[in-house]
Amino acid sequence: PDCLCPVPSSSGESKMSDMGLEQRAALVLVLVLVLVLALLIVRCFRILLDPFRSWTDHMEHSLDYRVS
């Protein structure tokens, strides 16, 4: 039949194997940056929601270093 449907390749290669080394490195870098950004956003929201607790936590850690 005259079907214009795409025929799946028999080799079964994934999309990751089609990517070059530079593209994979860029993808990994972007994922790491997104993870760091998410962690910073969570930390900022924790400080905004409970600023006194974050200050006392900081003071306890600094006192621990002075004692030892």
BAVO-704197 format. One record per residue (C-alpha): x, y, z; residue in three letters; residue number from 0. Coordinates in steps of 0.1 Angstrom, whole numbers, m for minus. Each point is the difference from the previous one (the first is absolute). Example, Ala and Ser with C-alpha at 12.3 -4.5 7.8 and 13.67 -1.06 7.14 Angstrom:
! residues 2
+-------+-------+-------+------+------+
|     X |     Y |     Z | resn | resi |
+-------+-------+-------+------+------+
|   123 |   m45 |    78 |  ALA |    0 |
|    14 |    34 |    m7 |  SER |    1 |
+-------+-------+-------+------+------+
! end
This chain:
! residues 68
+-------+-------+-------+------+------+
|     X |     Y |     Z | resn | resi |
+-------+-------+-------+------+------+
|     0 |     0 |     0 |  PRO |    0 |
|     9 |    36 |    m4 |  ASP |    1 |
|     4 |     8 |    37 |  CYS |    2 |
|    20 |    30 |    10 |  LEU |    3 |
|     4 |   m12 |    36 |  CYS |    4 |
|    36 |     0 |    13 |  PRO |    5 |
|    15 |   m35 |     1 |  VAL |    6 |
|    18 |    m8 |    33 |  PRO |    7 |
|    37 |    m8 |    m4 |  SER |    8 |
|    10 |   m36 |     5 |  SER |    9 |
|    32 |    10 |    17 |  SER |   10 |
|   m18 |    13 |    32 |  GLY |   11 |
|    24 |    29 |     6 |  GLU |   12 |
|   m12 |    24 |    27 |  SER |   13 |
|     0 |    37 |    m3 |  LYS |   14 |
|    30 |     3 |    25 |  MET |   15 |
|    22 |   m20 |   m23 |  SER |   16 |
|    m8 |    24 |   m29 |  ASP |   17 |
|    13 |    29 |    21 |  MET |   18 |
|    36 |    12 |    m3 |  GLY |   19 |
|    23 |     3 |    30 |  LEU |   20 |
|    m3 |    37 |     1 |  GLU |   21 |
|   m38 |    m2 |     1 |  GLN |   22 |
|     1 |   m25 |    28 |  ARG |   23 |
|    24 |    21 |    20 |  ALA |   24 |
|   m23 |    31 |    m5 |  ALA |   25 |
|   m30 |   m20 |    11 |  LEU |   26 |
|    18 |   m12 |    31 |  VAL |   27 |
|    11 |    35 |     8 |  LEU |   28 |
|   m35 |    14 |    m4 |  VAL |   29 |
|   m14 |   m27 |    22 |  LEU |   30 |
|    26 |     7 |    27 |  VAL |   31 |
|    m8 |    38 |    m2 |  LEU |   32 |
|   m37 |    m7 |     3 |  VAL |   33 |
|     6 |   m21 |    31 |  LEU |   34 |
|    22 |    26 |    16 |  VAL |   35 |
|   m26 |    27 |    m8 |  LEU |   36 |
|   m28 |   m22 |    16 |  ALA |   37 |
|    20 |    m5 |    31 |  LEU |   38 |
|     7 |    38 |     3 |  LEU |   39 |
|   m37 |     8 |    m5 |  ILE |   40 |
|    m9 |   m25 |    28 |  VAL |   41 |
|    25 |    15 |    23 |  ARG |   42 |
|   m12 |    35 |    m7 |  CYS |   43 |
|   m36 |    m9 |     7 |  PHE |   44 |
|    10 |   m17 |    33 |  ARG |   45 |
|    18 |    31 |    11 |  ILE |   46 |
|   m29 |    22 |   m10 |  LEU |   47 |
|   m25 |   m22 |    18 |  LEU |   48 |
|    20 |    m3 |    33 |  ASP |   49 |
|    28 |    25 |     1 |  PRO |   50 |
|     6 |    m2 |    37 |  PHE |   51 |
|     6 |   m38 |    m1 |  ARG |   52 |
|    26 |     4 |   m28 |  SER |   53 |
|    18 |    27 |    20 |  TRP |   54 |
|     1 |   m21 |    32 |  THR |   55 |
|    12 |   m30 |   m20 |  ASP |   56 |
|    29 |    21 |   m14 |  HIS |   57 |
|     8 |    13 |    35 |  MET |   58 |
|     1 |   m35 |    15 |  GLU |   59 |
|    24 |   m12 |   m28 |  HIS |   60 |
|    23 |    30 |     5 |  SER |   61 |
|     0 |    m6 |    38 |  LEU |   62 |
|    10 |   m36 |    m5 |  ASP |   63 |
|    30 |    10 |   m20 |  TYR |   64 |
|    11 |    25 |    26 |  ARG |   65 |
|    m2 |   m25 |    29 |  VAL |   66 |
|    21 |   m26 |   m17 |  SER |   67 |
+-------+-------+-------+------+------+
! end
